[in-house]
Amino acid sequence: MKFITNKRLGLSNMNVIKKQIARLFLSSLFLPSLFLLSISNFSFAELPKDIQWETNTDSPEWSSDKALKGGTMRYSIPSFPPTLRTVGPDSNNAFRSNLLDNQMPLVELHPNTDEVIPLLATHWAYDKDGKTVHYKINPLAKWSDGENVTADDFVFALELNRSKHIIAPWYNKHYTEQVIDVIKHDLHTISIVGATPKPQKDLHIFYSILPRAKHFHQLDSNWVAKYNWKTEPNTGAYQISKIKKGKSLTFTRKINWWANELPYLRNRFNPDAVILKVVRDPNTAFKYFQRGELDTFNITLPKLWHNKAQGPMFDKGFIHKIQFHNDIEQSASGIFLNLNNEVLADIRVRQAIASALNFQQVIDVILRGDYQRLPTFHTGYGPYTNNKIKPIEFNLNNSIDLLEQAGWNNKDSLGIRIKNNQRLSFKISYGNKLYEPQILLLSEEAKKAGIEITPYYLDSTSFYKNVIEKKHDMAWLGWSTGLRPAYWQHFHSDNANKTQTNNITNLANIEIDGLIERYRDETNEKNRIQLAHSIEKKVNEKTVFIPATMKTFTRSAFWRWLILPKNEGTKSSESLFNPFNIRFGGLFWIDSKMKFQSLAAKKSGDGFEPVTIINTQFKPL
């Protein structure tokens, strides 16, 4: 249930927390800054009249009031990050989410109900223009260095994201053409103006902007190098406290974190510290985990769940297993073909490759039937997903026909096709060795059509750099998801043939560009859905992305001293032991007494009942 107020903000039916928010809100309403005044040569813009402020403290919380603070959580990452910046060169890497998850947004969507809930903002109001949202920033909000979060930090964030000094063309363009303005009304009130009207919930997502600590940054031509290894102030529960270059990074929970007792945040983010240890080989990392040097390990892949997650520590109940079903947008996971490769520029070759990849065999043999084939780039987005699209099926005869039509009629002594003295050979880049068996199986089948696909493993940092600089032939990866399909960053020609953008196929098509631009500007949801279906169909026809597989669960192994809430997770939980994610993470805690008891039992040779949990509460029908 939403709590809706007008400017008088009645208090009769509020609980204590609502009263506290209301007092903060009321105090700001009578500041003279609501009117157009000049203070120290700065004019505050006036808010529209008769807007209705909303908040929401009534949705069910998903943490446990039994959670305990304390202890240190340890897990592994496959490589050391190339930078601590979250924008600019080399910033789009796997580690980046740990930084962004500790930078709170104004609002978020509830992980079970999808209702809007307050975070950095206490209240919000929708403008009559359909493209502007007004926000009240929580006056209690503080940066990790103790400075207050103010409207100036949001105004500065827009300036930073538009600056050429950050060398981030996607940010420059998005925060110029899509986020039109951030307006300061007083110290804790802002308006964010988008380019076009959208449904109210969508406004928070498409036109969101994270604050940047204005007092910390100096925007100039040296910004990228200067801030490469600086720890930027943040607003979340943890901050980096220790860095061992190439070895580990430690995050420490803030003492008296300003948001500790706020609805939806209390009883979460419980360990005192989180250590991310660099272990480049996943097999080595699993050995560390089995020895108790790491507290949890992702065992989603069938090879891990069925084969490796067993032995004395599992049998004696020291390590538990859980399979937790979620209901989320599916990652666009698969093979991306770079059209800058002159051979891959021929659509017949791309279609031939797609026809030569036997993903069903991968599912049956390697994935043990636990996964399904991903149908298309945007899957799981409700009505926005075009359910009529199916991936190109494995068909060697079709692959061979297409290649012969494209002039690849001859073969060398190894059976690889040749045209104009050039072999039909590609490198497929990937950043996780656990996917290597799938790639090897696919390449063996493709060879039967005369296509050579050579695995090219890079550690995750080097892999992201290779891909974002568009140096790959083919790349196997999965993109993170969002509330709505995101076409412009992945498939618009504005982002093609440039480094540091997410159009890693370099697709540039006038017709698709036009559809994407109409999709971005469309205000009618029914029309937007139709446009989404059309774009998805056109992109699918170009065969620049070959969908791999999908699953509707996450799997973890964890030492018994890591405790989860009664429901273990949420509908949106991509991982149960993510320590930072503001929407679904930070639910577990460390039971220090149980850890002491467990280590003593392990030393003496005793044990406990083995535990395997299967949670299907949110399993899609």
ChimeraX attribute file (.defattr): number of C-alpha atoms within 10 A of each C-alpha:
attribute: neighborCount
match mode: 1-to-1
recipient: residues
	/A:1	10
	/A:2	13
	/A:3	14
	/A:4	15
	/A:5	17
	/A:6	12
	/A:7	13
	/A:8	9
	/A:9	16
	/A:10	12
	/A:11	12
	/A:12	7
	/A:13	9
	/A:14	14
	/A:15	11
	/A:16	9
	/A:17	13
	/A:18	19
	/A:19	16
	/A:20	12
	/A:21	18
	/A:22	21
	/A:23	14
	/A:24	17
	/A:25	22
	/A:26	14
	/A:27	9
	/A:28	18
	/A:29	16
	/A:30	10
	/A:31	11
	/A:32	11
	/A:33	21
	/A:34	18
	/A:35	15
	/A:36	14
	/A:37	14
	/A:38	11
	/A:39	9
	/A:40	6
	/A:41	6
	/A:42	9
	/A:43	15
	/A:44	18
	/A:45	18
	/A:46	15
	/A:47	20
	/A:48	10
	/A:49	8
	/A:50	9
	/A:51	16
	/A:52	16
	/A:53	20
	/A:54	21
	/A:55	23
	/A:56	18
	/A:57	21
	/A:58	14
	/A:59	17
	/A:60	12
	/A:61	16
	/A:62	22
	/A:63	25
	/A:64	18
	/A:65	11
	/A:66	12
	/A:67	20
	/A:68	18
	/A:69	17
	/A:70	16
	/A:71	16
	/A:72	17
	/A:73	22
	/A:74	18
	/A:75	21
	/A:76	23
	/A:77	21
	/A:78	21
	/A:79	21
	/A:80	23
	/A:81	23
	/A:82	19
	/A:83	22
	/A:84	18
	/A:85	23
	/A:86	18
	/A:87	21
	/A:88	21
	/A:89	22
	/A:90	22
	/A:91	22
	/A:92	22
	/A:93	20
	/A:94	17
	/A:95	21
	/A:96	18
	/A:97	14
	/A:98	19
	/A:99	21
	/A:100	18
	/A:101	21
	/A:102	20
	/A:103	25
	/A:104	20
	/A:105	21
	/A:106	22
	/A:107	20
	/A:108	20
	/A:109	17
	/A:110	21
	/A:111	20
	/A:112	19
	/A:113	12
	/A:114	14
	/A:115	14
	/A:116	21
	/A:117	25
	/A:118	24
	/A:119	22
	/A:120	26
	/A:121	23
	/A:122	24
	/A:123	27
	/A:124	27
	/A:125	20
	/A:126	19
	/A:127	20
	/A:128	11
	/A:129	12
	/A:130	17
	/A:131	23
	/A:132	26
	/A:133	22
	/A:134	25
	/A:135	24
	/A:136	28
	/A:137	24
	/A:138	24
	/A:139	19
	/A:140	12
	/A:141	21
	/A:142	20
	/A:143	19
	/A:144	20
	/A:145	13
	/A:146	12
	/A:147	12
	/A:148	16
	/A:149	25
	/A:150	25
	/A:151	23
	/A:152	21
	/A:153	19
	/A:154	23
	/A:155	21
	/A:156	18
	/A:157	20
	/A:158	23
	/A:159	18
	/A:160	21
	/A:161	24
	/A:162	21
	/A:163	20
	/A:164	16
	/A:165	16
	/A:166	22
	/A:167	18
	/A:168	19
	/A:169	21
	/A:170	21
	/A:171	20
	/A:172	19
	/A:173	16
	/A:174	17
	/A:175	24
	/A:176	18
	/A:177	13
	/A:178	16
	/A:179	21
	/A:180	18
	/A:181	19
	/A:182	23
	/A:183	20
	/A:184	25
	/A:185	22
	/A:186	23
	/A:187	18
	/A:188	19
	/A:189	26
	/A:190	25
	/A:191	24
	/A:192	23
	/A:193	23
	/A:194	25
	/A:195	19
	/A:196	18
	/A:197	20
	/A:198	23
	/A:199	12
	/A:200	16
	/A:201	15
	/A:202	14
	/A:203	20
	/A:204	23
	/A:205	16
	/A:206	19
	/A:207	22
	/A:208	18
	/A:209	19
	/A:210	15
	/A:211	23
	/A:212	26
	/A:213	23
	/A:214	18
	/A:215	11
	/A:216	12
	/A:217	15
	/A:218	12
	/A:219	16
	/A:220	12
	/A:221	13
	/A:222	11
	/A:223	15
	/A:224	18
	/A:225	13
	/A:226	13
	/A:227	15
	/A:228	19
	/A:229	13
	/A:230	12
	/A:231	14
	/A:232	21
	/A:233	22
	/A:234	24
	/A:235	27
	/A:236	28
	/A:237	28
	/A:238	27
	/A:239	24
	/A:240	21
	/A:241	13
	/A:242	12
	/A:243	14
	/A:244	11
	/A:245	10
	/A:246	13
	/A:247	13
	/A:248	18
	/A:249	19
	/A:250	19
	/A:251	24
	/A:252	17
	/A:253	20
	/A:254	16
	/A:255	10
	/A:256	9
	/A:257	16
	/A:258	18
	/A:259	19
	/A:260	17
	/A:261	13
	/A:262	14
	/A:263	19
	/A:264	22
	/A:265	19
	/A:266	18
	/A:267	23
	/A:268	26
	/A:269	28
	/A:270	23
	/A:271	22
	/A:272	18
	/A:273	22
	/A:274	23
	/A:275	20
	/A:276	22
	/A:277	22
	/A:278	20
	/A:279	20
	/A:280	17
	/A:281	15
	/A:282	16
	/A:283	13
	/A:284	11
	/A:285	21
	/A:286	22
	/A:287	12
	/A:288	17
	/A:289	21
	/A:290	24
	/A:291	11
	/A:292	17
	/A:293	15
	/A:294	21
	/A:295	23
	/A:296	25
	/A:297	24
	/A:298	19
	/A:299	21
	/A:300	20
	/A:301	20
	/A:302	18
	/A:303	14
	/A:304	18
	/A:305	18
	/A:306	13
	/A:307	10
	/A:308	12
	/A:309	21
	/A:310	15
	/A:311	11
	/A:312	12
	/A:313	19
	/A:314	22
	/A:315	16
	/A:316	17
	/A:317	19
	/A:318	25
	/A:319	27
	/A:320	24
	/A:321	25
	/A:322	21
	/A:323	19
	/A:324	27
	/A:325	24
	/A:326	23
	/A:327	20
	/A:328	23
	/A:329	21
	/A:330	22
	/A:331	20
	/A:332	23
	/A:333	21
	/A:334	21
	/A:335	21
	/A:336	25
	/A:337	25
	/A:338	26
	/A:339	24
	/A:340	18
	/A:341	16
	/A:342	9
	/A:343	19
	/A:344	20
	/A:345	15
	/A:346	12
	/A:347	17
	/A:348	20
	/A:349	24
	/A:350	24
	/A:351	21
	/A:352	27
	/A:353	27
	/A:354	26
	/A:355	24
	/A:356	28
	/A:357	27
	/A:358	21
	/A:359	24
	/A:360	19
	/A:361	17
	/A:362	22
	/A:363	20
	/A:364	13
	/A:365	12
	/A:366	18
	/A:367	18
	/A:368	14
	/A:369	13
	/A:370	15
	/A:371	20
	/A:372	16
	/A:373	16
	/A:374	23
	/A:375	23
	/A:376	27
	/A:377	27
	/A:378	26
	/A:379	21
	/A:380	21
	/A:381	16
	/A:382	14
	/A:383	12
	/A:384	20
	/A:385	22
	/A:386	23
	/A:387	14
	/A:388	9
	/A:389	16
	/A:390	14
	/A:391	19
	/A:392	19
	/A:393	14
	/A:394	20
	/A:395	15
	/A:396	22
	/A:397	14
	/A:398	16
	/A:399	25
	/A:400	22
	/A:401	15
	/A:402	20
	/A:403	23
	/A:404	15
	/A:405	11
	/A:406	16
	/A:407	13
	/A:408	21
	/A:409	14
	/A:410	15
	/A:411	15
	/A:412	11
	/A:413	6
	/A:414	9
	/A:415	14
	/A:416	19
	/A:417	24
	/A:418	18
	/A:419	13
	/A:420	8
	/A:421	9
	/A:422	10
	/A:423	18
	/A:424	19
	/A:425	17
	/A:426	18
	/A:427	15
	/A:428	20
	/A:429	25
	/A:430	27
	/A:431	22
	/A:432	18
	/A:433	18
	/A:434	15
	/A:435	15
	/A:436	15
	/A:437	12
	/A:438	19
	/A:439	22
	/A:440	15
	/A:441	17
	/A:442	19
	/A:443	20
	/A:444	17
	/A:445	20
	/A:446	24
	/A:447	19
	/A:448	16
	/A:449	24
	/A:450	27
	/A:451	27
	/A:452	22
	/A:453	22
	/A:454	16
	/A:455	17
	/A:456	17
	/A:457	17
	/A:458	16
	/A:459	16
	/A:460	22
	/A:461	21
	/A:462	18
	/A:463	24
	/A:464	22
	/A:465	20
	/A:466	18
	/A:467	26
	/A:468	22
	/A:469	18
	/A:470	25
	/A:471	17
	/A:472	24
	/A:473	22
	/A:474	29
	/A:475	27
	/A:476	22
	/A:477	20
	/A:478	16
	/A:479	13
	/A:480	9
	/A:481	17
	/A:482	15
	/A:483	15
	/A:484	18
	/A:485	18
	/A:486	17
	/A:487	22
	/A:488	21
	/A:489	17
	/A:490	18
	/A:491	24
	/A:492	23
	/A:493	18
	/A:494	19
	/A:495	23
	/A:496	22
	/A:497	19
	/A:498	17
	/A:499	20
	/A:500	23
	/A:501	23
	/A:502	22
	/A:503	26
	/A:504	30
	/A:505	27
	/A:506	26
	/A:507	25
	/A:508	17
	/A:509	15
	/A:510	11
	/A:511	11
	/A:512	22
	/A:513	19
	/A:514	12
	/A:515	19
	/A:516	23
	/A:517	14
	/A:518	15
	/A:519	23
	/A:520	20
	/A:521	15
	/A:522	17
	/A:523	16
	/A:524	12
	/A:525	13
	/A:526	12
	/A:527	13
	/A:528	19
	/A:529	20
	/A:530	16
	/A:531	20
	/A:532	26
	/A:533	19
	/A:534	17
	/A:535	22
	/A:536	21
	/A:537	17
	/A:538	15
	/A:539	18
	/A:540	20
	/A:541	15
	/A:542	14
	/A:543	22
	/A:544	25
	/A:545	26
	/A:546	25
	/A:547	25
	/A:548	27
	/A:549	20
	/A:550	19
	/A:551	17
	/A:552	18
	/A:553	24
	/A:554	18
	/A:555	22
	/A:556	22
	/A:557	24
	/A:558	23
	/A:559	23
	/A:560	21
	/A:561	22
	/A:562	19
	/A:563	19
	/A:564	20
	/A:565	15
	/A:566	10
	/A:567	12
	/A:568	19
	/A:569	27
	/A:570	25
	/A:571	20
	/A:572	20
	/A:573	24
	/A:574	22
	/A:575	20
	/A:576	23
	/A:577	28
	/A:578	18
	/A:579	26
	/A:580	24
	/A:581	23
	/A:582	23
	/A:583	18
	/A:584	24
	/A:585	22
	/A:586	22
	/A:587	27
	/A:588	27
	/A:589	28
	/A:590	24
	/A:591	19
	/A:592	16
	/A:593	9
	/A:594	14
	/A:595	17
	/A:596	12
	/A:597	12
	/A:598	20
	/A:599	15
	/A:600	13
	/A:601	14
	/A:602	15
	/A:603	9
	/A:604	9
	/A:605	9
	/A:606	13
	/A:607	18
	/A:608	16
	/A:609	11
	/A:610	15
	/A:611	15
	/A:612	14
	/A:613	13
	/A:614	12
	/A:615	16
	/A:616	12
	/A:617	14
	/A:618	19
	/A:619	14
	/A:620	12
	/A:621	4
